[in-house]
């Protein structure tokens, strides 16, 4: 796929050379201290979208229906290679609900590693055998993992499955290890006050069942228990919501002609997701309060699996149904042939018609980097649970074109200092 639309890029540079740059600041600090800007749409982003009416015009004229949200962060480097950020927003008001789908897996993966570091138990790490037991309330037990190299369930392999192919079962095992209270209280302490991660994914469980997490045991190489965690019931009192969307939904085969209730569904705004991504890619660039407690090896693992193509994994080994662009919505639309000079460190999600992707995109050949997060609702009929969502016809093309437009703009954007991106050139043989 050709990204270098030089003529279009040149036109964009000419058009936007008159716009004054925004004050530099770390996005995490901006997100905590100023929420007024998110409902506004910055001139640079709106101008870029206007330059490509063939991609965006029909959507933007009816954005009340498509609910497009965009956050674009330019990255410039100082002489010491430290990043400096400039943020641009399009309709990114976090008060407007989007269902986060699998994007909630990114903070939970990071928190699983953090929790291990906090426990400080000799012999307990991300490669320790983790056995999940089950109570008689809809829970399931896990004693082996056919997707791991040796059949042992481990936090490390669950994270790999989450970040490579967005595995729901792997997420549910980490949700059960951490528990509802730890996940939400920790994220709230980090400044993500509105976040609610309160249920497992792709399983039919009640609110009460999602409050109760499975017993978990960790064994060393001698089959000795080195840490065990009993079943825990969450007493978390999260902020009540009245979130009703659309005009109808299916309950089994029956159409209910009233808005669908998302009030007890997970919540993670695009603003917070974008900030979490930045904290994982550039931990030193965010306030200490918003850094996860991770080791250099933890960061390396997260970065590797966020940017690895599925074909580069040997355990588990994925078939061709997981193409290289699987899970890469921005720039590739989840289907295109990838450019091996470009790596995308991201987490995406799609469910209930909502399509979301948060990505750090690096081009090693042209020495460019930027952050881009976007969400779109692909449910034009307003009916939920009917499996009639416009992912293929609207959502993926929108993500692909948006990524290309920003990429082309970045190709032409002048930088005083060429970034040293060597830390993101990873060995994917691990």
N, C-alpha and C positions, 0 to 999 in steps of 0.2 A: 504494500500500500504506500502511495506517495504522500508524504506529509508536507513537503517543501513547496508550498504554493507561494512562490516568491513574489509574484505580481500582487496577489491579495495581501500578502504580508507587508509589502511596501506601501500599499494604499492605506492599510491600517496605521502604519507608523506615521504617515503624513497627517492623517485625520486626527490622531490622538497626541501629536507632539505639542499641541497647545494646552493640554490638560496638566494642571499642576499636580505633582505627586503628593500623596498623603504623607502625614507625619509617620515616621517609622516607629514601630513599637512591636513588642512580642504579642502575637495573637492571643495567647492565654491571658495576659494581663488585660488586654482590651475586652475580652469576652467576660471577664469577671466584673470589670468596673464600668462598662458602658454598654447598655443594651438598647439604646435609642437608635443606633445606626442600622440595625439589622433589617428593619422593615423598609428602609430606603434602598434604592438601586443606584449604584455608583455610575457616573457617566462613562467611565472607561468600559465597564462590562456591557452596559446597554448599547454603547456605540459599537462595540465588537459584534454583538448579536445583530444589530441593525445592518451591519455590513453584509450579512449573509441571509437575506430574506428567504432564500430557497430552503434553508434549514430550519429557521426559527420563527418566521413571520406568522404562520398559521397558529403556532403554539402560543406565542406571546399575545396575540390578539384575543385569546381565550384562556389566559393564564389562571383565571379563577377556577377553571376546570382542571388544568394540568398541574397547577400548584408547583411550578418550577422554582427551585431554590439553588443558588450558586454561591460559593465562596472561592475566591481566587487569591492566592498569596504569591506575590513576587518575592524572590530571594536574591539579595545582593550580598556580596562577601566583603568583609574588611580585609586589610592587609594581612592579618593573622588568620584569615579564612573563616572567621566567625560570621554566622549568617545574620542578616538584617532583613526584616520582613516588612512588606507593604501589603495591606489587605484590601480587597474589594468585594463588595457584597451585592447580591441581587435577590431581593425578596426573601432574605434569610431569617426573618423574625422567628425566634425559637418558640414563641407562644403559639404559633400555628402548627398544629400537630402533624407529624408524619410517622407512619409506622416504621420503626427502625429495622425490622426483619433481622437478618444475620449480622448487621453491623454491630450489634451488642456483643458479638463474640470477640471483638478486638479488645475492649477493656477487660473482659473476663479472662482472656488468655494471659494478659499482662498481670492481672491480679493473682492468678494461680501461681505464677512464678514468684511474685512478691510474697505471697503467703508462705511459700516454702522457705524463703529467706528470713521471714519473721519467726518461724518456728525454731530454727537453729537446732535441729535435732541431728546428731551425728548419723551419717548414712542415709539421711532422707534428702533426696533431691529429685529433679525432674525425670530422672531415669530409673527411679525406684519403682518396683512393682506395686501397682495400685489396684486393689480389689474393691469393688463396689457391691455391697450386699443390698437386700431389698426387704422392706416391710410389706405387709399385706394391704397396700392401699394404692395399687396402681403402679408401684415402683418396679423397676427391673434391675436385676443383678448382672454384673459383668465379672467373669472370672478369667477370660482370655481375650486377646485382641488379634484376630487373624490379619489385621492390617499392619501389625508391627513386625519387625524383623525376626523376633524370636517368640512371638505369640503373647508376650507380656503386655498388659495394659500399663501405660505410663503417662504421666502428664505431658512429657515431651512429645510423645506420638499423638496424643489428643490435640495438642497445639498445632502440630504439623497438619493433621487432617482438617482442622478448622481453617487454617490460613491457606492451604492449597486448594481445597474443594468445598469449603464451607460446610463441613460435616456436622449435622445436627446432633447426632448421638454423642459425638466427642464434646460438643458444647454442653450438653446436658450433664455429662460426667463431671465437668469442671464446675458447673453451677451447683451440683450436689456436694462437691468437695468444699466449696467456699461458703455456701449458704447465702440465703437472701439478705440477711442482716449485714454480713461482712461486705458483700458486693456493694450494696447501696450506701451504707454508712461510710465506707471508705471513699467512694466516689463523691459523696456529698462533702466530706472533709477536704477533698481536693478542689472543691469549688464548683462541681457539677450538681448543683442543688436540685435541679428539676428532673434529673435522671431517675428512672424507675426500671430496674431489671428484675422482674417479679415472677417470671414463669419460664419453664422449659420450652423448647421449640419442637414443633411437629409431633407433639403427643397431646392427647385429649385428657387434660387433668383439670380438676377444679382449683379455685383459688386456695382452698385449704390444703389440697394435696401439694400444690406448688410451694406452700410455706414449709412443708416438711421435706427434709433432705435425707438421703440414704446414709446408712452406716458405711464408713470407708476405712479400709485397713491398708497399711503399707508394710511390705515384707522386704527383708534384705536377701542377699544371695543364698543365705543358709535357711531360707523359709521361716525366719523368725520375725514376729511382728515387732516393728520398731516404732510404729505410731498407729493409734487407732482413734477414730472419731465416731462417736455414737450418732444415731439419728437425732437431728436437731429440728425443732419447730421454731420458725421465725415469729417473733412478736412485733416485727417492724410495723410501725404505723406510718404509712406513706401518705403524702398529701392527696386527698381525694380529688378526683377529676370528673368533669362532665364532658366527655369527648364523644360526640356522636357525628358520624360522617355519612354522606351519601343519602340515598332515598329509599334503599331497600337492601335486603340480604336474604340468602337462602339458609334455612335451617333444615338440613337434610334435603328433601325434595320440595319443601314448601317455601314459597316466596313470601317473605314478611315485608310488607310495604311500610316500613318505617326506618329511620336512620340506624346504622350499625353502631353498636356501643364499643368504643375502643378504650373506655375508662379504666378497664382492668388489664389492658395490654401493656407491653413494654413501652417505655418512652426513652428516647435518646435523640436530642435535637441535632440538626446538621451542624450547628455552631459548636456544640460540645464534642461531637464526633471529630470535627476538624481540629479542635484544640487537642484532643486526645492523640490524634495522629501526629501532630507536631511534637507533643511531649515524648512520643516514642521514637521519632526520627531525630529530633534535636533536643534531647533532655536538658542540656546545659543552657538552652535558650529560653526556658520557661521558669517561672518562679519555683522555688524549692517545694512549695506546697503542692504543686501540680506534677511533680516528678514521681514516677513509680519507683519503688525500692527494688531496683534490678541490678544485677551484675553485668559487666561487659559481655560475658558469655550469653546471658539472657537476651540482651539487646541484639547480639549477633544472631541468635536463633530466630527471634521475631523478624528481624530484617530479612534473613535468608528465606523463611517460609512465606513472608508477605510478597516477595518478589520472584520466587521460583516458578518456572513453568511446570505444569504437572508432569510432563514427559521427563523432567530432570530428576524426579523422585524414583528411587528404586525400591523403597519400602515405606509405604505401600507403592506398588507399581500400578499406574493408572492406564486404562486403555484409551483408544483414540476418541472415545466419546468426550473425554476431557481434553479439548484442544488447548494449544498454548495460550489462547486468549480467554480461556474459561475463567470467569470471575474478574476479567479486566473490561469493565464497561466503558470507562472513559478512554478515549483514543482508539479502542479496538471494537467496541460494540459487542464484546463477548464472542466474536466469531472470526475476525480478520486475521490474516497472517501477521505475526509479530516481527518487529525489527529487533534483532539481537543486540544492537547498539543502545537500545533503550530498555530500562528496567522500571517497572511500576511497583511501588511499595504501597499496597492498598488493602482495604477491606470493603466489600460490597454487600448488598443485601437486596432481596426482592420477595415481597409477599403482599397479599391483599391489593395488588396493583401498584404498590409503591416500589420504586426502583431507586436505589441510593448507592453512591460510590464515593469514597474518600481516598485520595491518592497523592503520593509524592512521586513525581515523574522525573526521571533522570536520563539525559541523553549524553553518553560518554564521548561520542564522536564529536558532537558540537559543543560540549561543555555547557549545557544548560540544565536548569533544574527549576521546578516550580511545584506548588501544592494546589490541588483543585478538588473541591468536593461539590457534589450536585445531587439533587433529588427531583424526581418527577412522579406524579400520580398517573398511572396508565389505566384509568377506570372511567372512561367517558360516559358510560351509562349510569354510573352511580350505584350499581348493584354489586354487593360484596358476596364472596363465596360462590360465584357462578362460573368461575374459571374462564371468564371472558375478559381478559386484560390485554391491553395493547403493548405488551413488552416488545414483541418482534417488529411491529409496524411503526411504533412511535418511540418507545422507551430506549431501546438499544441504539437506533439511529440518532436520537437526540444526544445520548451520551458520547457516541462516536464523534459526531460533528462538533460538539462542544470541546472535546479534548483536542481535536485537530485544529480548531480555530485558535485556542489558547496556545497550543504548541507552535503554530505558525507565527503567532505574535511574538512568542518568546524567541524564536529563531532570529527575528529582526531587532529585538530589544538590545540596546547597547548596555554593556556592563563595564565599569571602570576596572574591575579586577576579575580575571578568569578564575572561576572556582576550582579548588582542588577536590575532586569527587572520588578520590581513590578509596576512601573508607567504605564506599557503597559498591565497590567492585568486589563481589563476594565469590567464594568458592562453593559452588553448588553440588559438589561431590559428597558433602556431609550427609 
